[in-house]
């Protein structure tokens, strides 16, 4: 079932995105281009992608975004940097310089011993700062932002699909710490039971940011390819974050796979004409977004199948997993039925669809006994697949199936 990762297509999509970024840097005649690392890791920097694909941003200096990707053996002695509304100067791959000066331009100076000095551009005076290291998931290269970034806040505030129910978008450090601990627990389970899924997350996710919007809303964006946006809510638990990581990473993967949609679809993929198991029948989706939703469900069903067989979760958690697993199997079947038409796809598109359908049919055969044995609460028949971990209550699943769980 690992063929559903489409690793070669993802790699080709990353190459195509890198070429676009490279063209932008060359067009700008970026003066420190030759200082960038030979490993080309900078192409995966989400803020660089956003810098060139979000025209209405108040741009940060390119050197500030890329300084962390300069070759270690080539010391650039002076770059321009800018603080945010809180006086924080964030440098990807390096850390945060906390100052008392908000929305100011500085020169960052580095001597032969790589000692850093900040100088205020307005008056030439040296500026005091505290340095804060970046925070990463345990045993991972994935950064969890400890400060909101203006590029990300702009994306959240002006996205068409986000309806903010609060003015307090930024998340407190205490709350970030709480979510960080729970997120790590979920990610550790993925690492233990599914190396293929873990490897994909490590390769495609660069950064995670938490935000408040007043309700459950996680997302990714092609403008910030490599970033996962996670909304905060009180009931966050490891299984919720497992779902979120796999769900959003699947979107990141398909962004790259479908970077040239015409290679996969024979129709306009954005024409709103398809039903969805996630919305009322009157609300239609384009084939592009229907494929995205179906692919997400495919990856979740694949992982839940592995996690269930692993017996990693015990007691109530095992039944919570089982309920979500069965619900996603049901939703995947519906999603496939709405777009099961070979005429909609090119040869590559049909290969993608068939891979998802094959996985669904394999799991249905393998798990026929539990599918036939357990019921899904009727109240979950119209649940949006993107919020199932939030809406799913294990007590409802236990009650309808008359299950009594003994304490472990």
C-alpha positions as CSV (number, residue, x, y, z in Angstrom):
1,X,0.0,0.0,0.0
2,X,3.0,2.3,0.1
3,X,2.6,3.0,-3.6
4,X,0.0,5.5,-2.7
5,X,2.8,7.9,-1.6
6,X,3.7,8.5,-5.3
7,X,7.2,9.4,-4.3
8,X,8.5,10.0,-7.8
9,X,5.7,12.4,-8.6
10,X,6.2,14.2,-5.4
11,X,9.9,14.5,-6.2
12,X,9.2,15.9,-9.7
13,X,6.8,18.4,-8.1
14,X,9.5,19.6,-5.7
15,X,11.9,20.0,-8.6
16,X,9.3,22.1,-10.5
17,X,8.8,24.4,-7.5
18,X,12.5,24.7,-7.0
19,X,12.9,25.9,-10.6
20,X,10.3,28.6,-10.1
21,X,12.0,29.8,-7.0
22,X,15.4,29.7,-8.7
23,X,14.1,31.8,-11.6
24,X,12.8,34.4,-9.2
25,X,16.1,34.7,-7.4
26,X,18.0,35.0,-10.6
27,X,15.5,37.6,-12.0
28,X,16.1,39.6,-8.8
29,X,19.8,39.3,-9.3
30,X,20.0,38.2,-5.7
31,X,23.5,39.4,-4.6
32,X,24.2,36.5,-2.1
33,X,23.0,33.7,-4.4
34,X,26.5,32.2,-4.6
35,X,26.6,32.0,-0.8
36,X,23.6,29.6,-0.7
37,X,24.2,26.0,0.3
38,X,24.9,23.5,-2.4
39,X,22.4,21.0,-0.9
40,X,19.6,23.3,-2.3
41,X,17.7,23.1,1.0
42,X,16.7,26.7,0.7
43,X,14.2,25.8,-2.1
44,X,12.0,24.2,0.6
45,X,11.9,27.3,2.8
46,X,8.1,28.2,3.0
47,X,8.8,31.9,3.7
48,X,10.9,32.1,0.5
49,X,8.0,30.6,-1.5
50,X,5.5,33.0,0.1
51,X,7.9,35.9,-0.6
52,X,7.5,35.3,-4.3
53,X,3.9,34.1,-4.5
54,X,2.1,36.5,-2.1
55,X,2.1,39.8,-3.8
56,X,0.4,41.8,-1.0
57,X,2.8,40.9,1.7
58,X,5.0,43.5,3.5
59,X,8.2,41.9,2.4
60,X,11.1,41.0,4.6
61,X,14.7,41.4,3.3
62,X,15.7,38.3,1.3
63,X,18.9,38.0,3.3
64,X,16.8,37.6,6.4
65,X,14.9,34.7,5.0
66,X,18.0,33.0,3.5
67,X,20.8,33.7,6.0
68,X,20.3,30.4,7.7
69,X,20.9,28.7,4.3
70,X,24.3,30.3,3.6
71,X,27.3,28.0,3.4
72,X,29.0,27.5,6.7
73,X,32.5,28.2,5.2
74,X,31.5,31.5,3.7
75,X,30.8,34.3,6.2
76,X,28.7,37.2,5.1
77,X,29.6,40.1,7.3
78,X,26.5,42.2,7.0
79,X,22.8,41.7,6.1
80,X,19.6,43.8,6.5
81,X,16.9,42.4,8.9
82,X,13.6,43.6,10.2
83,X,11.8,43.2,13.5
84,X,8.1,42.4,13.7
85,X,5.3,44.0,15.7
86,X,6.7,42.5,18.9
87,X,10.3,43.4,18.2
88,X,11.2,39.9,17.2
89,X,13.7,39.3,14.4
90,X,13.1,35.8,13.1
91,X,15.8,34.1,10.9
92,X,14.8,30.6,9.5
93,X,17.3,27.9,10.5
94,X,18.9,30.1,13.1
95,X,16.6,31.5,15.7
96,X,14.9,34.6,17.1
97,X,16.6,37.9,18.2
98,X,14.3,39.5,20.7
99,X,14.6,43.3,20.8
100,X,12.5,46.1,22.3
101,X,12.3,47.9,18.9
102,X,9.2,47.1,16.9
103,X,8.9,47.2,13.1
104,X,12.5,48.5,12.7
105,X,15.2,47.8,10.2
106,X,18.6,46.7,11.5
107,X,22.0,45.6,10.2
108,X,23.0,42.2,11.4
109,X,26.8,42.1,11.6
110,X,28.9,39.0,11.9
111,X,32.7,39.0,12.7
112,X,35.3,36.4,11.9
113,X,34.3,34.4,15.0
114,X,30.7,34.4,13.9
115,X,29.7,36.7,16.7
116,X,26.4,38.6,16.0
117,X,25.9,42.3,16.5
118,X,22.7,44.2,15.8
119,X,22.8,47.9,14.7
120,X,19.8,50.2,14.4
121,X,19.7,51.6,10.8
122,X,18.1,54.8,12.0
123,X,20.9,55.9,14.3
124,X,23.8,53.5,13.9
125,X,23.6,52.4,17.6
126,X,24.2,48.8,18.7
127,X,20.9,47.2,19.9
128,X,20.7,44.8,22.8
129,X,18.9,41.5,22.2
130,X,18.1,38.1,23.6
131,X,18.7,35.1,21.4
132,X,16.1,32.3,21.4
133,X,16.8,29.0,19.8
134,X,14.3,27.4,17.4
135,X,12.0,24.6,18.7
136,X,11.7,21.3,16.8
137,X,9.6,18.2,17.3
138,X,11.6,15.5,19.2
139,X,14.0,13.6,16.9
140,X,12.8,15.6,14.0
141,X,13.7,18.4,11.6
142,X,10.2,19.9,11.8
143,X,10.2,23.3,13.5
144,X,7.3,24.5,15.7
145,X,7.1,28.2,15.7
146,X,7.2,29.9,19.1
147,X,6.4,33.3,17.7
148,X,3.8,34.2,15.1
149,X,5.2,35.4,11.8
150,X,3.7,38.4,10.0
151,X,3.6,36.4,6.7
152,X,1.6,33.7,8.4
153,X,-0.7,36.1,10.2
154,X,-1.4,37.8,6.9
155,X,-2.3,34.4,5.3
156,X,-4.7,33.6,8.2
157,X,-6.4,37.0,8.3
158,X,-7.0,37.3,4.5
159,X,-7.8,33.7,3.5
160,X,-11.2,33.3,2.0
161,X,-11.9,30.0,3.7
162,X,-11.1,31.2,7.3
163,X,-13.9,33.1,9.2
164,X,-12.2,34.4,12.2
165,X,-14.3,34.3,15.4
166,X,-11.7,36.1,17.5
167,X,-9.4,39.1,17.2
168,X,-6.7,37.3,19.3
169,X,-5.1,35.2,16.5
170,X,-1.7,34.8,18.2
171,X,-1.2,31.9,20.6
172,X,0.4,32.3,24.0
173,X,3.7,30.6,24.8
174,X,2.1,28.5,27.5
175,X,-0.5,27.2,25.1
176,X,2.2,26.5,22.4
177,X,4.1,24.5,25.0
178,X,1.0,22.5,25.9
179,X,0.2,21.7,22.3
180,X,3.9,21.0,21.5
181,X,3.9,18.2,24.2
182,X,0.7,16.6,22.9
183,X,1.9,16.9,19.2
184,X,5.1,15.1,20.1
185,X,3.2,12.3,21.6
186,X,1.1,11.8,18.5
187,X,4.2,12.1,16.2
188,X,6.0,9.5,18.3
189,X,3.2,7.0,17.6
190,X,3.6,7.6,13.8
191,X,7.3,7.1,14.1
192,X,6.9,3.8,16.0
193,X,4.3,2.1,13.7
194,X,4.7,3.5,10.2
195,X,8.2,4.4,8.9
196,X,6.9,5.3,5.4
197,X,4.4,7.8,6.7
198,X,7.0,9.2,9.1
199,X,9.5,9.7,6.3
200,X,7.0,11.5,4.2
201,X,6.1,13.9,7.0
202,X,9.8,14.6,7.6
203,X,10.5,15.3,3.9
204,X,7.5,17.5,3.3
205,X,6.8,19.4,6.5
206,X,9.2,22.2,7.3
207,X,7.3,24.2,9.9
208,X,4.2,24.1,12.1
209,X,2.4,27.2,13.4
210,X,-0.4,27.4,15.9
211,X,-3.1,30.1,15.7
212,X,-6.5,31.0,17.2
213,X,-9.5,31.4,15.0
214,X,-12.3,30.5,17.4
215,X,-13.0,27.0,15.9
216,X,-11.4,23.9,14.6
217,X,-9.6,24.8,11.3
218,X,-6.3,23.3,10.2
219,X,-4.9,23.9,6.7
220,X,-2.0,24.1,4.3
221,X,-1.4,26.5,1.4
222,X,0.6,26.2,-1.8
223,X,1.8,29.7,-1.0
224,X,3.5,28.3,2.1
225,X,4.3,24.9,0.8
226,X,5.9,23.0,3.7
227,X,3.9,24.7,6.5
228,X,1.0,23.3,8.5
229,X,-1.4,25.7,10.2
230,X,-3.0,24.3,13.3
231,X,-5.9,26.0,15.1
232,X,-6.0,25.7,18.9
233,X,-8.9,24.1,20.8
234,X,-9.4,22.6,24.2
235,X,-9.8,18.9,23.3
236,X,-6.4,18.4,21.5
237,X,-5.0,14.9,22.1
238,X,-2.4,12.7,20.5
239,X,-4.8,11.0,18.1
240,X,-6.1,14.4,17.0
241,X,-2.6,15.5,16.1
242,X,-1.9,12.2,14.3
243,X,-4.9,12.8,12.1
244,X,-3.8,16.5,11.5
245,X,-0.2,15.6,10.6
246,X,-1.2,12.9,8.1
247,X,-4.2,14.9,6.8
248,X,-2.2,18.1,6.1
249,X,0.9,16.3,4.9
250,X,-1.2,14.5,2.3
251,X,-2.3,17.9,1.1
252,X,1.3,19.0,0.8
253,X,2.1,15.9,-1.1
254,X,-0.8,16.3,-3.6
255,X,0.1,20.0,-4.1
256,X,3.4,18.7,-5.6
257,X,1.9,15.7,-7.4
258,X,-0.7,18.0,-9.1
259,X,1.5,20.9,-9.7
260,X,0.5,20.7,-13.4
261,X,-3.2,19.7,-13.1
262,X,-3.6,19.4,-16.9
263,X,-1.4,16.3,-16.7
264,X,-4.1,14.5,-14.6
265,X,-7.5,15.8,-15.6
266,X,-9.4,16.0,-18.9
267,X,-11.9,18.5,-17.6
268,X,-11.6,21.9,-15.8
269,X,-10.7,20.6,-12.4
270,X,-12.0,23.7,-10.6
271,X,-15.5,23.6,-12.0
272,X,-18.0,23.1,-9.1
273,X,-19.9,20.0,-10.2
274,X,-19.2,17.1,-7.7
275,X,-20.9,16.0,-4.6
276,X,-18.9,15.4,-1.5
277,X,-19.4,13.2,1.6
278,X,-18.2,16.1,3.6
279,X,-20.8,18.7,2.7
280,X,-24.5,19.0,2.1
281,X,-25.6,17.8,-1.4
282,X,-26.3,21.3,-2.6
283,X,-22.6,22.3,-2.1
284,X,-20.5,21.2,-5.0
285,X,-16.7,20.9,-5.3
286,X,-14.3,20.9,-8.2
287,X,-12.5,17.7,-9.1
288,X,-9.2,19.1,-7.9
289,X,-10.5,19.6,-4.4
290,X,-12.4,16.3,-4.5
291,X,-9.2,14.5,-5.4
292,X,-7.5,16.2,-2.5
293,X,-10.2,15.2,0.0
294,X,-10.2,11.6,-1.3
295,X,-6.4,11.4,-1.2
296,X,-6.4,12.6,2.4
297,X,-8.9,10.0,3.4
298,X,-6.9,7.3,1.6
299,X,-3.8,8.1,3.5
300,X,-5.7,8.2,6.8
301,X,-7.4,4.9,6.1
302,X,-4.0,3.4,5.2
303,X,-2.4,4.6,8.5
304,X,-5.3,3.7,10.7
305,X,-5.2,0.2,9.3
306,X,-1.5,-0.1,10.3
307,X,-2.1,1.6,13.7
308,X,-5.0,-0.7,14.5
309,X,-3.1,-3.8,13.6
310,X,-0.1,-2.6,15.7
311,X,-2.2,-2.8,19.0
312,X,-0.2,0.3,20.1
313,X,-3.3,1.9,21.6
314,X,-5.2,0.2,24.4
315,X,-8.5,0.5,26.2
316,X,-10.7,3.5,25.3
317,X,-8.0,4.9,22.9
318,X,-8.2,1.7,20.9
319,X,-12.0,2.1,20.4
320,X,-11.6,5.8,19.6
321,X,-9.1,4.8,16.9
322,X,-11.5,2.0,15.7
323,X,-14.4,4.5,15.5
324,X,-12.4,7.0,13.5
325,X,-11.0,4.3,11.3
326,X,-14.4,2.9,10.4
327,X,-15.8,6.4,9.8
328,X,-13.0,7.3,7.4
329,X,-13.5,4.0,5.5
330,X,-17.1,4.9,5.0
331,X,-16.2,8.5,3.9
332,X,-13.5,7.2,1.6
333,X,-16.0,4.9,-0.1
334,X,-18.4,7.8,-0.7
335,X,-15.7,10.1,-1.9
336,X,-14.5,7.6,-4.5
337,X,-18.0,7.0,-5.7
338,X,-18.5,10.6,-6.7
339,X,-15.5,10.8,-8.9
340,X,-15.3,7.2,-10.2
341,X,-15.3,8.0,-14.0
342,X,-12.3,7.2,-16.1
343,X,-13.3,9.9,-18.6
344,X,-12.5,12.6,-16.0
345,X,-8.8,11.7,-16.0
346,X,-5.7,11.4,-18.2
347,X,-3.6,8.2,-17.9
348,X,-1.7,9.7,-14.9
349,X,-5.0,10.8,-13.3
350,X,-6.5,7.4,-13.7
351,X,-3.4,5.8,-12.1
352,X,-3.8,8.1,-9.1
353,X,-7.5,7.4,-8.8
354,X,-7.0,3.6,-9.2
355,X,-4.3,3.5,-6.5
356,X,-6.8,5.1,-4.0
357,X,-9.6,2.8,-5.0
358,X,-7.3,-0.3,-4.7
359,X,-6.3,0.7,-1.2
360,X,-9.9,1.2,-0.2
361,X,-11.0,-2.2,-1.6
362,X,-8.0,-4.0,0.0
363,X,-8.8,-2.5,3.5
364,X,-12.5,-3.3,3.1
365,X,-11.6,-7.0,2.4
366,X,-9.0,-7.1,5.2
367,X,-11.3,-5.5,7.7
368,X,-14.6,-6.9,6.7
369,X,-15.2,-8.5,10.0
370,X,-14.9,-5.3,12.0
371,X,-16.8,-3.3,9.4
372,X,-19.7,-5.7,9.6
373,X,-19.5,-6.0,13.4
374,X,-19.4,-2.3,14.6
375,X,-21.8,0.5,14.0
376,X,-21.1,4.2,13.4
377,X,-23.4,6.6,15.3
378,X,-26.0,8.0,13.0
379,X,-25.1,11.5,14.1
380,X,-21.7,11.1,12.3
381,X,-23.2,10.4,8.9
382,X,-22.7,14.0,7.7
383,X,-19.5,14.8,9.5
384,X,-17.0,16.9,7.7
385,X,-13.9,14.6,7.3
386,X,-11.6,17.5,8.1
387,X,-13.0,17.8,11.6
388,X,-13.7,14.2,12.5
389,X,-11.2,14.0,15.4
390,X,-12.8,17.1,16.9
391,X,-16.4,15.9,16.5
392,X,-15.9,12.3,17.3
393,X,-16.9,11.2,20.7
394,X,-15.7,7.8,21.7
395,X,-18.6,7.5,24.3
396,X,-21.1,7.6,21.4
397,X,-19.2,4.8,19.6
398,X,-19.0,2.7,22.8
399,X,-22.7,3.2,23.6
400,X,-24.1,2.3,20.1
401,X,-21.9,-0.8,20.1
402,X,-22.7,-1.7,23.7
403,X,-19.1,-1.8,24.7
404,X,-17.9,-1.6,28.2
405,X,-14.2,-0.8,28.6
406,X,-12.4,-2.0,31.7
407,X,-9.8,0.3,33.2
408,X,-6.2,-0.7,32.2
